[in-house]
Amino acid sequence: MNASKKLVSDVFNGGRILEIPFFQRAYVWDDAQWERLLDDMELISKSNKPYFLGSVILKQKPTTTSETVGDVRSVVDGQQRLTTLSIFFKVLCLHTGDAFKFDGRFRILNKEKDIALRHNHHDIDSFNKVLDLNELIELNGNGKIIECYNYFRKHISKRSLDYDRIMNNIMFVGIDLDEKEDEQQIFDTINSLGVRLTVAELLKNFFFGREDVEDYETNWKPIFEKDDETVDFWEYEVLAGRQKRQNIELFFYAFLQIKINAPNIKVKTEDKLVYTKFDGLFESYKSFIENYNIDKKEIIQEIKEYATLYYDDILYSDIEEELPEEAGIERINTLIFGLENTTLIPYVLYVLKNTAPTDDNVEIDEERNKIFEILESYIMRRIICRASNKNYNQLFTDRFIGRNIKTSKDLKAYLDSLEGQVNYMPSHKEVSDGFQNSKIINRQTRGILYMLESKIRDRSSQSTALLGLTSYSLEHLMPKKWENNWEKLDTEEAKINRNRKLLTLGNLAIITSSLNSSIRDANWETKLNGRGERGGLKRFARGIETMGDFLERSEWNEEIIEERARFLAHNAIKVWKN
């Protein structure tokens, strides 16, 4: 890597093609940036002082025999600035009648007089159209390139602009990378570079070159860029561990885990350790494809198939809808997104694609749902018992996918074999103890109660419909600030026991609206019935069957909390079988 101060003449040097990756995002600058650039160019013209215009990162590309220029650089960062400058100088030179100045700087000094900035597929036609103009005329057409040209054409005559002063004073921090250097790492290290390149953009340009437009139009665009709704889906962010990740990142991570654990590809252990890390995902793809001789066209077809399944089935929106009682992908999505188990995604995607019933009388959907039912029981029991999820990544990929577990029989047999190991299936007793003693984070507690509610609710006799998970709040039946309005306790031991019990599942409920703070911490009678217009539990927990008949109790204490925990555990053990 070589970093240095560069002038426009260093970047556009007459002998170098600057190539914007063909499938890079489109040009996006608008009036605000164009106006600011004109202001700054006028300031340079008057002050004749150096002006810093940000960073430009260029990566050396290998040249082919078809190239007419020996030096071709890929524009890693600087697309927006270099595009805008090219259009600005084109308009300025047409305005002053100095077209030869523009051609001498922004075209290649070869027989073809190639445009130095080779644009991407979004903008190449409109960009070349602007740079090939011989006079300042209004251009019709859509897109920001044409808008930019027309903006400068309209406003440039009102400004005092000096071509030579501007050309000699604009400076960049120029970073030159060789072919083998990691542009993503450099890009992410420099904080001022704007929106980071996404894994999807890097992969798109890795899979498709300028000669692959038809493949891109067939195998990528309809899946990831079909329309605004599609783009919004893939760019939607969900919480994965401690970080927010876009759906498209979660998908590409999941797909890589499926591939590196495929029985027919013997990936080295040391490589797997690298490929299972979320950071460096693009480099992992490159390494995997190049080191294991993976055919790009074949893997693109697989990506297309798996991405279609993800788009159709792995839906965050399921946690906003009424949850079916029956086992299925909707319940699994609630586990993934509502209870923060995104580590499930690779195996769930694998199951969606590869389920293979051993019994000819069993439909694929039925077998798939049996797998999902076992998965749900396994995850829910472990959450209730606060069992560690530390090894889930390895379990769901290396163990489940690596062992080609694609039937409910095989999954059940493998989980049974884990008895006594760290990833075992908890027993009935452990589940009962979990309801009595486990202190679980609010998001997962709400999920446990909601998932259980959706299984035990008699929907045919209920006057209140079950809502989506996100419509419910979590409420402590005995408030954490109980000392303000509840009876006093005589001993410190009793206080410690109460403070411990009120954090357990028996004292927690899902309700359709958060209680007013004055009701939340009130005594039991007020908390049940509310006060005036402010509703209590009887209004907002009406129809909640995980409350059973406990809303009819005239008091609430540690003994009743334990009783409700037993009630919940009894139902959970019936619902989530081991």
Secondary structure by P-SEA (a helix, b strand, c coil): cbbbbbccccccccccccccccccccccccaaaaaaaaaaaaaaaaccbbbbcbbbbbbbbbbcccccccbbbbcccaaaaaaaaaaaaaaaaaaacaaaaaaacccccccccccccccccccaaaaaaaaacccccccccccaaaaaaaaaaaccccccccaaaaaaccccbbbbbcccccaaaaaaacccccccccaaaaaaaaaccccaaaaaaccccccccccaaaaaaaabbbbcccccccaaaaaaaaaaaaaaacccccccaaaaaaaacccaaaaaaaaaaaaacccaaaaaaaaaaaaaaaaaccccccccccccccccaaaaaaaacccccccaaaaaaaaacbbbbccccccaaaaaaaaaaaaaaaaaaaaaaccccccccccccccccccccccaaaaaaaaaaacccccccccaaaaaaaaacccccaaaaaaaaaaaaaaccccccccccccccccbbbbccccccccccccccccaaaaaaaaaaaaccccccccccccccccccccccccccccccccccccccccccccccccccccccaaaaaaaaaaaaaaaaaaccc
